[in-house]
Amino acid sequence: FPKPTAGFDFSPQSTTILNPGINFTDASSGAIFWFWDFTDFHTAIIQNPSHQFNDTGTFTVMQVVANKFDCKDTIYHNIIIQPEFILHIPNAFSPDGDGLNDIFLPEGSGFKNENYALYILDRWGDIIYETHNPNGFWDGTVKGIIAKEDVYVYLLEVQDLFDVMHKFNGRVTLLRK
């Protein structure tokens, strides 16, 4: 009996976690049955599926095709979902102990823990807080003393997963009740 030939294309060829949808186009010959395994606990049995990946990484997608004689062929392609550099920097916080916005902490994803630096400066340009830990936060104190309600300047340097350095500066308002 003749054997089918598995084959498929996919697009986009390169994508990130912000747009993790991949369209698969069957390029097999002689097939009447298609089985897809996306290696993230999801499968499909249609000819041209689309799939949303829920995480970053390399996924080895398998296509198994069969013909009317139940002869099969299999092919694999790696799909890469890249991380995305995302950063949110608050513009105000209120360290009053109510559990809401009590700390100043830039948050995000797609960056390395090393080469991270956060500085808080007062209106005279003096550094009043510094951390090199991405989980480090300013609690609104200066040398253990409660800082006054004011507008402060932050400087943030962070390296993304592709080794690109990003530098941000701006203002953060410390609010007191």
N, C-alpha and C positions, 0 to 999 in steps of 0.2 A: 504494500500500500504506500501511496505517496505520503511524505511527511510535511507538515506545515512548517513555516519559518516564522519564528517570533521576531518582533521588532516594534519599537515605538519611539516617538519623539515627544518632547515636552517643552512647554514654555510657561513662564519665562525661563531662560537658561540660568539666570542668576537673580536671586531675590533675597529679601530680608524678612525678619519676623514681623515687620509691619505690614507686609503683603505676602503672606505665606501660601497663597493659593497657586497651585500648579495645574495646568491643563495637559492631559495626556492624549496623544493622538496615535491611534493604532497604525502601525506600518507593517504589520504581519502579512503573510500571504498564505492562502489555502486554509484559513481558520474559520470555524463557525462558533467557537466557544473561547471566551477570554476570562482569565482570572488574574486579578492584580493584588499584590500584597505590598502595602506601603511601609511596612516594618515599624509602624507605630500602633499596632493592634487594630488597624483598619484594613479592609479589603473591599474589592468591587468585582462584579461579574458582567459589567457592560463593556462595550467596545471602546468607547472614548470617555473615560472618567475624568473628573476634576477632583482635586483633593486639597484640603486645608491642613497644613502641618501646624501643630500646636507648640512646637519648641524649635530651638536652633539646633544645628548639627548636620551631620551627613546621614542621609536615609538611602538605603539600597532598595530601590523599588524593583519588584519582580513581576514580570508578565509571563504567564503560562498560557499557551494557546493549544487548541486541539481541533482536529478536523473531523469529518463525519465517520472516519474509521477509528476514532479515538487515539490517533497518533498525536503525540505532544512534542512541543518544543518550548524552551524557556530562555529568557534573556533578562539581564540585570542592568540597571543604570543607577548611578549615584546622583541623588538630588541634594544640593547643599542649600540650607536655609541659614543665612548669615545673621549674626546679631546686629542690632541697630543701636547707635549711640543716642540715648535719650536722657535728658537732664531737666529737672524742674528745680528752680531756685525760688523759694518764697520771697515775697517783698515785705512781709511783716510777720511778727510773732508777738505773743503776749505771755511771757513767763510768769504767770500768776498762780500756777499750781492747780488750775481747774481741769487739767488733762486735755485741753484743746489748744493747739499751737503754742505749747510751752517751750519749744526749742526751735532754734534755727538750724535746719539740716537740709542741704541740697540732696536730692534723691534722684536716682535714675538707674540706667542699665547700659551695658555695652562698654564699660570702662574698666580699666585695671585698678587694682588696689595700690600698686606701687606708683610712684610719681604723682601722687595726689597731694594737693596743698590747699588749705582754706585759711584765709586770714580775715580777721575783722579789725577795722580801723576806726578810730574815733574821728571827730570832725577836724582834728589837728594833724591827722595822718599817723598817729601812733598806733602800733599794733597792740590791740587789747586781748586778742584771742588768736590762737594758731593751732591747727591740727594737720596731721598727715595721714589720718585714718579716715577712710570714706564713711565710717559709721560715727565718727566724732562729731559732736554738735556743740553749738554755743548755747548755754543756758541763761544768758542775759546777765552774767556776773563778770566783774573785772577783779582778778586777784581775790576772789571769794566775797567781794562786796557787790551788792545789787547795783547794776548799772541804771543810770537815769533814763527816763523816756526820751528818746531822741532818734535821729536818723543816723545810721552807721553805714560805712562802706565795706563791701566784701570784695575780696579778690580770690578767685578760684582757678586752680590749674589742675587739669585732669587729662590722662592719656587714654584714648580709646583702644579697643581691642585690635585695631589695625596700626597701632603705634603712632597715631597722630595726636599731637598735644593740642588741647583746647584751653583757652584762657578767657575767663569771664570776669567782669567787674560790674558792680551796680550798688544799689542802695537797699538797705533793709531797715524797716522802721520797728523799733522796740516800743511796744505799747504797754502801759501800766494802767491799772484801774484806779 
